[in-house]
């Protein structure tokens, strides 16, 4: 034994082992280092590889890195296809081979964004020939947790295309299916659905919703399964059920509760091959839009045989007994048969219409029966027969209906024979209804109470008849055509003729009339040529126009004939009514036309402004503010900027009154021209007292008019102007001339003679009796000013100058008395001036309230 050699040999083996271990450690460390090292791939190599492998320029990759031995990392990638864009972040995949075909052993993607949904945490790996997949899919409607198994060879054999074609076909089909059917709404809580997919020689998907009790979900309680035999997502069988489905993105669609759905493709039964069978059962439909309430259960089934689809619709509840069969061929409905019984009083359905809430229907029964067509060449798919007992639609009066008609292939409805007894109406007519758009047309003939159908057509209809009151024993007879669109009120059109007997319009009793009614988009018109009433006949037309741009409305009108003024004061609106209430006149001849703005959208009240002309004439006696007149002739006109009243002849107090008034707008400057000729003073005085009593005024004491003679005459003129807001600011001129032997006893003028009689001066008998007043005056603000108004009698006269405040009755007058200076003989008149020292030396000053003035004698200085 050689110890040294043995030791050296042992040392040599240990040394080699250490070297081997160190080398192995180095290789492992190097491999570990290399495996963790990510090498950036140049952009040119990326583009070249994409063109070589995918032959596509639609894919763009940013920051691609390679990691030993076969893993590729992509920070971000974008793929464009048609209108869709796919963006993915933080992707990695392990390559198995790039020589024969693209084969990936493992794929992970953190996030993939499509145009309207998102995939998160995508993980795929190979197990033998299967690809195990799981990911999260988020859309606007719901969230999916997806896991599945896909057979690699099945996919490739199915497509038999290049890698690029495979990618484009798969993505485009998937994107189109998803994006077209799943709307986006991230503001709502979304249900989460757990889905398991198996794609191996065909495929199957099982799905079930999690958190089904979430009240904000659009879908609740979803579960089911589907089978398909290709990769275009075409199901061979699909079954699912839900507790509720809501459609927040589609306005007007109701909520569906307790839905069951089944679909089976290529079903063979009794040696008959059916291309598909569809079954839908719905226990409850809840509507919350225009119609709201609960719709009873519905069952629908359908199958297709030899290109002809058969559909059946059923409902069985306390309010419905429905059974219908529908045949569809070449995408057209060719046949409808069935029987339907609806019991409206058990329906729980309301409608929001015309800004109001109504019960949609009420009543005992409503039968709708569909019959086969007799002639195969007929364009109608079915004939229909309707019968309703005690039916009320939109809370209209209950009635009985009978109708027959037909349904066209587009489901448009024509009822060509309708008989209706509803409320006070007895009507025969026709009805047609389209569905796209929702156009309708009624043609009605009979005794129609227009207010019976107010709720059907809304405010535009009810406004027409708001002020009419009809006698139930004399229902208006009408011929109407009413057409429009249920969704577009602007398209409603009504044309018709109404014959009315013994009815009221705003208190105006009308014996008989024929009215042509026309209601269009922005215009409502009423025309009549024979409106008969107790005082005569009227003819006229009214048109109400609406400007859709600024919502303004105005009224065009024409009126001619005998107007019963006392009976029709309410017919022209509250503004004109306030003026007419001052009159008491049975009838007046009128010829008027114009257009007037409307300020009340509910009942079409008018304002005073406008462009109109009214010619008036009457020979009848009447009153205005209790002031009597005996006929008049005149005209009222307006051109928006100015309103004029011209009455050249008004019979007043046995004389003639001429009255002109002009109102300039917008400043409301009023000009008045007033002339009274040869009027009886007694009657003028009485009229003035009546006027102040009618208006609660007290200007003249009414106890002294019995002293006025009945033969006094007055002429009066006034020209003045001012603003309507301030009557004290009027300015103008006038003239007064009056004759009466008892003139001195008038309270308005008699303060002179009364005051003079109280002065301790012995006036000769008869010198203070006056029978005439004459003079000019000026009106300025609230005062009447005059320089020389002469009160004269047989012997004497009084010249007056001063002011009279007609608001407070204050006097400030200086009177010069000539006791015997009014003799008409020149010589005697001159001598009387010497014999009458009082008139030369003294004047009388009258001040204070005119009912009880103060008197003061002023001695004039001798010249």
C-alpha positions, 0 to 999 in steps of 0.5 A: 500500500502506498499512502502517498499515492492514495492521498494524491489520488484522493486529493485529485478526485476531490479537486475535480469534484470541486471544479465540477461543482464550481462549474455547475454552480457557475452554470446555474448562476449564469443560467439564473442570471440569463433567465432573469435578464430581459433583453430589449428587442429592436423595433426593426426585428419586431416589425420584421417578425410581425410581417413574417409571421402574421403578415399584418400591419394592424398590430403594433407592439411597444417595448418588447423584451426577450428572456432566455430561453423562450419567453417574450414580454410585451409592455403594451400592444395595439391591434386595429381591426375595422372600427375596433381597437384592442389595447393590451398591457403587460403580456408575456408568452412562452414559445414552444416552436416557431418553425411549423406554426405559432405554438404558445405554451403559456400566455399571461396578459394583465389587461386587454381593453376593447372599445366597450369592454375589458379583459383582466388577468388573462392566463392560458397554459398548455396541458397536453393538447388542451389549453386551460384558460381563465380571465375576468371580463367586464362589460357595461351589462355585467362582469364575467369570471371565465374559465375554460378548456380549448382543444388546440387541434380542434381550433386549428382544424376548424379554421385551417387558415394562417395564423394571421387569418386565425387571429383576425377571424377569431377577434373580429367575430368575438368583438362583433358578438360582444360589442353589438350586444353589450352596452356600456354603463359603468355607473350602475352596479353590474352582476358578476357571472361565473362562466365555465367554457369547454371547447373540445369537438364542439363546446359547452358553456355553463354560467351562473350569476353571483351576488344575485341579490344586488338591487342595482343589478340590470340582471338578477338570478341568471343561470344556464348553459349553452352548447355550440359546435363551432367557434363563431359562437353559434349556439346549438342549444341555449337554456337560461333563466333569470329572476329579473332583467332591466333595460336601462339603456333602452328607454321604454322597455319594461322590467322582465321578472321570472324569465325562462328561455330555451333554444334548440337547433336542428331538432328532430321529432316524429320524423320531422326536422325542425330547424329550431325551437324557441320557448320563452316564459315570463311570469311578470312584466313591470313597466315604468315608462309611459305605460307603468304597472304590471303586465300579466304573464306571457308564454311564447314558443316558436319553431321553424319548419321548411322555412316557415316559422310558427309562433304561439303567444299565450297568457292566462291570468285573472285579467287575460285569456290569450291564445294566438298563432302567427305564421311568418314566411320570408320574414313576413307575417302571413297569418294571424289567428287567435282569441283574446279576452281582456278584463280591463277592470283587473288590469294594473296598468296606468299611462302618463299622457298629456302631462297627466296620469290615467288608468289605461283601461277599465271595464267588464270585457274586451274581446279581440278575435283574429280569423284566417283570410278567405282569399289567399291573394288578399294582402291582409294577414288576418281579419279582426273582430272587436267587442267591448262591454262597458269599456273606458279608455284613459278614464273616458266615459264607459261605452260599448264598442263593436268593430271589424277590420283587418291586419296587414303584413306590417301589422298596421290595423284598419277597422273599417266598421266601428259602432260606439255608444260612449257616454253621451256619444253615438258614433259610427266610423273607421280607425287605422293605425300604423306602427312605424311611425305611430300614425293613426286616423279616426273618421267619425260620424254621429252624435259626438260629445267632444268632451267625452274624448278629452283625455284621448287627445290632451290639451290641444283638444280639451282647450277647444271645448273648455268653454262650451256647455252642451245640452244632453238632449241636443248632442252636437252632430259631427263629421270628423277626421282626426289624424296624427302620431301618438308620439308626436303631438305636433303632427295631430290634425283634426278637420270636421263639421259640427252642428250644434243646437241650444248650447252655450259658449262662455255664457252665450246661448246659441240656438243653432250653428254649423261650425267647421273645425280645423286643428293643424300643427300650429293652427286651430280654426273655427268657422261658421256662417250661421250662428243663430241666437235670440237677437239675430245671426252672426258669421265669423271665423277664429284662427289661433296660431302658434309660433314654435320658435318662441312659443308665442300665440296670436288669434286671427278673427273675423266677425260680422252680423248682430252681436248680442252684447249683453249675452256674449260679454265673456266670449272675448276674454277677461280684458274685453269683458271688463270693458263690455261690463260697463255696457247694457245693450241687447244687440249691436251690428258688428263688422270686425277683423284683426289679429290679437296676441294671446297671453294665456296658453290654457284658455286662449285669453287675449290682451288688449294690444293687436291689429284689429278694426271693429265697426259698430252700429245700433239704434237701440237704447242702452247704457254705459256706466248707467249713462243712457244713450240712444244708439251710436255709430263708430269704429275701434281700431288698433295697429299695435302702436296706436288704438283709436276710438272714433264715434262721430254720432252717439245719441246722448241726452237728446243731443249728439255726442261726438267722441274721438280717443287715441292711445299711443303705445308704449308710452300710453299717451292719450288724446281726447276730442269730445264734443256735445251738441244741444244736449238736455242739461237735466239729462246730462246732469242726471247722467253725470250723477248716474256715472258717479254713483256707478263708479262710487264717486261723489263729485256733485251732491245729487239732491239739487237736480230737481230745480233744473228745468227740463228745457235747458240745453248745453254745448260742450267741447274738450280737446285734451291729452295726457298719460293714462297713468296720471289723469291729473297731468292732462292738458287741453282746451275747451268751451262751454255754452249752456241755456237754462232759465234755472241755471243759477240753481245748479250746484255746479254754477249756483254758488255765485248767485247763492253767495251774492244773495248772502252779501248785504247789498240790496240787489234789485229783484231778478238781477241774480237770475241767470239763464246762460253760461258761455266761455272758453277754458284751459285744462292743465294738470288738475285745474280748469283755468278760465279768463272769461266765463260769463254767467248772464241773465236778463239784466245782469251778468258775471264775468269770471276768471280763475281756477277750479281744481276738479280733483279736490274741488278747490275754487279760486275765482274772481267775479266781476258783477254787472247788475244791469249791464246785460241789456241789449239796448246800446244807449241803456247799456251805457247809462247802466254802467253809470247807474251801477257803481258796484260793478265799477268799484268792487269784485268778488273773490271766491275761494275754498271748497266749491261746496261751501266757498268763502266770499270776499268783496274786493274794492278796486282803486279808482283810476 
